[in-house]
Amino acid sequence: MDHSKMIDMVHKYVEAFDKQDISIIRDIYADDACVEDPVGTDTHNGIDAICEFYDNALSSGAKLELSGEPRCAGNAVAFPFQVKMPGIAIDIIDVFEFNGQGKVNSMKAYWSDGNMQADE
């Protein structure tokens, strides 16, 4: 997959949170995708479970801000960002893996309690 298209998908992901638009999330992910957020927790399998997970995140008022450039390799892109919610900020690195149709078929989020701080 073209690296510029993977990076465009990262920006669409950020846009989904900015606009609180679940249809963008639905467009990004493959029907049989899985999301593990954070890594080590139960996965959300399939588009319906993924949209339910993101509905909760979007309704929380969370906003994403890239904190570095996305990095592409093979069929994957990793990107650092900060999620900001009222009173809290979390530094996260997400990894998207893409299928042959250019949809995200796997997302893993790398963060833990140590990456959270109070946000004013």
C-alpha positions in Angstrom: 0.0 0.0 0.0 1.2 3.5 -0.8 2.7 5.2 2.3 0.9 8.5 1.5 -2.5 6.7 1.7 -1.6 5.2 5.0 -0.6 8.6 6.4 -3.9 10.0 4.9 -5.8 7.4 6.9 -4.0 8.5 10.1 -5.3 12.1 9.4 -8.8 10.8 8.8 -8.6 9.0 12.2 -7.7 12.3 13.9 -10.5 14.0 11.9 -13.1 11.4 13.2 -12.4 12.6 16.8 -12.3 16.2 15.8 -15.8 15.9 14.2 -17.0 13.2 16.6 -18.0 11.3 13.4 -18.4 7.5 13.8 -19.0 7.2 10.0 -15.3 8.1 9.4 -14.3 5.3 11.8 -16.6 2.9 10.0 -15.0 3.9 6.7 -11.4 3.4 8.0 -11.8 -0.1 9.3 -12.4 -3.4 7.5 -15.5 -5.3 8.4 -13.4 -8.1 10.1 -10.9 -5.8 11.8 -9.7 -6.0 15.4 -8.8 -3.3 17.8 -6.7 -3.8 21.0 -6.7 -0.6 23.0 -4.5 -0.7 25.0 -2.4 -3.7 24.1 -3.0 -6.5 26.7 -6.7 -5.8 27.1 -9.6 -7.6 25.4 -9.8 -7.0 21.6 -12.8 -5.5 19.9 -13.5 -7.8 16.9 -15.6 -6.8 13.9 -16.9 -3.5 12.7 -19.9 -3.4 15.0 -17.8 -4.0 18.2 -15.3 -1.5 17.0 -17.9 1.2 16.4 -19.4 0.6 19.8 -15.9 1.0 21.3 -15.4 4.3 19.4 -18.9 5.6 20.1 -17.8 5.7 23.8 -14.5 7.4 23.0 -16.1 10.0 20.7 -18.9 10.8 23.1 -16.3 11.4 25.9 -15.2 14.5 24.0 -11.7 13.1 23.4 -9.6 15.0 20.8 -6.4 13.7 19.2 -3.3 15.7 18.4 -0.4 14.1 16.5 2.9 14.5 18.5 5.2 13.3 15.8 5.3 12.2 12.2 3.6 8.9 11.2 6.1 6.2 10.2 5.3 3.6 7.6 6.8 0.1 7.0 5.3 -2.7 4.9 1.5 -2.6 5.3 1.6 -0.7 8.6 1.9 2.8 10.0 2.8 3.8 13.6 2.0 7.2 14.9 2.4 9.0 18.2 -0.3 11.3 19.5 -1.9 12.7 22.6 -5.5 12.2 23.4 -7.0 15.0 25.4 -10.2 14.7 27.5 -11.5 17.0 30.1 -8.8 17.0 32.9 -6.5 14.3 31.4 -4.1 13.8 28.6 -2.6 10.4 27.5 0.5 9.9 25.3 -0.2 7.0 22.9 1.4 5.2 20.0 -1.1 3.5 17.6 -0.2 1.0 14.9 -2.5 0.4 12.0 -2.1 -2.6 9.8 -3.8 -2.5 6.4 -5.5 -5.2 4.3 -5.3 -5.5 0.5 -8.3 -3.1 0.1 -6.6 -0.3 2.0 -8.7 -0.7 5.1 -7.3 -1.0 8.7 -7.6 -4.6 9.7 -5.7 -4.3 12.9 -5.1 -1.4 15.4 -3.0 -1.7 18.5 -2.7 1.1 20.9 0.4 1.3 23.1 -0.1 3.2 26.4 -0.5 2.6 30.1 -1.2 4.5 33.3 2.3 5.9 33.2 1.4 7.7 30.0 -1.4 9.7 31.6 -1.2 13.1 33.1 -3.5 15.9 34.4 -4.4 18.3 31.6 -5.5 21.8 32.4 
